[in-house]
């Protein structure tokens, strides 16, 4: 079955790995958020793309869910001695990824092709597609002022309260032809358990993506979303606090409301089984599954279940 997964963050990477374990090579396409990309030390850094890349390559740091297993910090320490900021933790091997990406982009290669080149080099057997090759950046209005996403997420450790979010460049940006083709050819469309505001919306907000979801419905293609909120809390990251401060209900039901009209099936964790009837009032099917992915086996189990929803 050809699966196209919209993803960002560690939750998206984990579910992508689950699908990769149970699908044949090439059947999984992961469309990844790039609105949290940044420029650091003159290099292009794509945190969500890299988390998916490292996870599907079997190289991710299992303790953090991001970065590379066994990485070291010599280069970062030396940059600090030169007076460069070091709050964005870039390991030595991770730095090589950013150098290679920047080299390719500087030579005129698209972000899509650069990502494919690195995925091939690391032996990834699924397709990883940046949502767009155009520049889109998440800007957050907070009680500490206007912040670029990585300033909020890493430097300030998600402590400011988010009052509004916007995506600079998204009006002019376009999804790539590869992304549109993946949406059109999919036999199952899945929205990963990623932050709906800053991971998923920058993908859905690209011109033509929501329309592709509607076209899939017209063709009878299943459209599924997995809740990133379990028992009223995000498993990792600020999604629950961000939803609340943006006047959404910080529950699985609140996320379901955000996806109403876009999907057919909403997957809740077993801890939220009592919300199923309210989800179905939104004219979508509610499915209760164990969605917390603590191990590779958990990831594969959830992916198999989604294939049969």
N, C-alpha and C positions, 0 to 999 in steps of 0.2 A: 504494500500500500504506500502510495506517495503522500508523505506528510509534510506540510509547511507549518512551521512553528514560529510565532512572533515572540521574541524574547529580549530580556535585558536583565542584568544582575545575576546573582548566584542562583536564584530560584529557576530562572530561565535556562541557565547552563546545566543545572542538574537534570531538569526534565529533558533537555536535548540529549544528554548522555543516556538517559533511560531509553529514549527512542532509538538512539544509535545502537544500543545493545540488542534490540529486538527486531530491527528492520534490516533488510538487505542493504549492502553498500550502495550509496547513491540515492536511496529512497527518502532520506531526510534532508530537508532544506530548512535552515534556521535563518530567519530574517531578524537582524540584530539592530537594536537602537544605537544610533551614533550621536545623539544630541548631548551626551555627556562627554564627548571627545574634548580634548584640550591640547594646547601647545605647551611643551615643557622642555627647557634647555634647548630650544630650537627644534624640537622633535614633535612629531604628531603622535599623540597617545590616544588610543581607542579602548578605554577600559572594558566596556561590555563585549566588544568584539574579541578582545584578548582573553577575557574570562571564558567565553565559549570556546575559543581556539584551544586554550590550554586544557580545558576540561575534556573536550572531545579527543585531544591528543594524548590524554592520560598523564599530563604533566602538571596539573594544577596543584597548588599547595592545599592538602586536605584539611589543614587546621583553619585556614582563613577562607577558603573557597575562592580565592583570587591569587594572582601571582603564581610563581613557579616553585614547585617542591624543591627544597634544598638550596634555594637561592642564597646568595651572599650580598654584602652591601658595601664593598670596597669603593666602588665608583661614587656612590652616594656620599660616603664619608669624605672622599676627596673633594667633591663638589661643595660640601659644607665648609671645608677648609678654605675654599676659594670665595666663600661668602654667598654662595647660592642657597636659596631656600630648600629645605629637605623634608618639609611636611608631607609631600607626596612621595610615598615610599616606593622607590623604583629599585628593584634588585639588579644585580649585574647581568644575569641572563635575560631578565625582562627588558633591560635597557637595549639589548641586541635586537629585540623585536621592534622597538620604537625606531632604532637606527635604520633597520632594514625597510620598514614601512616608509620612513621619510625619504630614504634613497629612491625607492620605487616611485613615490609620488613626485619627487623632484625630477625624475626622468620622464614624467608625463604619463605614467601608468595610473589608471583609475584606482580608487580605494577598493573597489570590488575585485579587480584583477590582482592588486597587491595582496589582498586577503587570501584569494585563491592560491596564489603562489606560495604564501607562507603555510597555508593549510596542507598543500601538497607536500611541502618539504617536511612537515611534521607527521605525515602519514594519516591525516584525518580522512575518513571515508564518507563523510557527509558534506553537504554544501553549506558554507557559511557566507551569507550575503549581508553586507551593510545595507541598511534600509534605503540609503541614498548615497550617491557620490558627492552630493552638494553639501555645502556647509550649513548645518543647523546646530544651534547651541541653546541649551536650557538656561534661562535666567530666572532666578527666584527673587521675588520681593519678600523680604523677611523683616522681623522686628529689629534686625541688626543692619537693615538697609538692603540694597540690591546686590545680589551675589551671583557670580557664575557658579555652576553646579558643583564643581570640584572644590571651590572655596567653602561652600556650605557642607558638602558631604564629607570631605577629608580634613581640610584645614580646621574647620570649626566643629567637626565631629557631629554634625546634624543637630546642634544645640539650638540655633535660632528657630523661631516659629515661622513657618512658611505661610504667607498671606496670599500669594498669587504666584502663578507660574506662566511663563511665556516661552515660545520657542523661536528665537531669532532666526530668520532665514527660511522658515517653513513655508511661507506663502510662495516663494519663488522656487523652492526645492521640488524635485521630482523623484519618485521612486525609480530605481533602475529598471531597465527592460527585463533583467534577470529576476528581479523581485516580482514584477507583474506576471511574468511567465510562471513563476513558482506558485503564485496565488491561483492562476488560471488552471494549472495542470494538477493541483493538489486533489487528492481523494479524501483528505481530512485536513481541515484548518484548525489550528489550536493556538489559543492565547495562553502563554505560560503563566505560572504564578509569579508574575513580576509586578512591580509597582505600577498601577494603572495610570498614574499621573505623569511620572517622569521617565518611565521605561516603555510603556505601551502607547500612550497618546502621541509621542513624537513619531511613531510609525504609522498609526492610524490617521494622523493628521496630514500625512503626505497626500497630495492630490491623486486620486484614483484608488487608494487602498481600501477605504470604506466601500467604494463602489464595487471593488473586486469581491469583497465579502458578500455584498448583496447579490452579485452575479452568481456567486457560488451557491447561494440559497436557491436561486432560480433553477440551477442545474441539479439541485438535490444533494449537494455536497455538505456533509455534516460540519458544523461550526461549533467548537467547544472552547470554553474558557475554564481555567483552574484558578480558584481563589488563592490570592497570596496572603489572605488574612485567615488565621485559625484561632478560634476562641477569642476573637476580639483583638488579636495582636499579630504583628508581623513577625515572622520567624527570624528575620534579619533585616536591618535597615529601618528607615523611618516611615514606611508606608502608612502605618496606623496613625501616627501623629500627624502626618501630612494630610491624610484624608480628613481627620477631625478638624484641623485648622482651616481647611478649604471648604468646610461646611458639608462634607460628605459623612455618612455614617461609617465609622471605623469598624465595620463588621463584614463578613462574607456577603451578607445581604446588601450592604452598601455598595460593594464592588459589583454585584450582580445588577444593581440598578444602573450603574455606569455603562454596562454592556448591553442593556436592554435594547432590543431591536437589531442587534448586531450578531448575536449568537443564538443557537438553538438549544444548547445544553450547557448548564453551569455546574461545575464540580465543586462540592463542598467537602471539607474534611469531616470525619466521623464526629469530631468534637462539636460540629455545627449542624448536626443532623436535624435538630428541632427547627432550623430555619428553612428547611426544604419546601414546606408548603407555601411560605411567603415568597420564596424564589419563583415557584411555579405560578404565582399570581402575576408575575411579570411576563407571562406568556413564553416561558422557556422551561425546558425540562430540568429538574434538579436531580443530580446523581451524587450519592454519598460514597466517598472512597477514602482510604487512608492516604492522605496527600503529603504527609511529612516525610521527606526523603533523607533518612539518616544514613543510608548505605547504598551501594551500587544496586543491591538486590531490590531495595525499596523503589529506586528509580525505575528499574525495569518492570517491576510489578505495576506501578502506576501507569507506565507507558502502555503495557499490554491491556490494561483495563480501559484506557482511553481509546485504543484501537477498536474495541468492541462496544463502545457506548452508542 
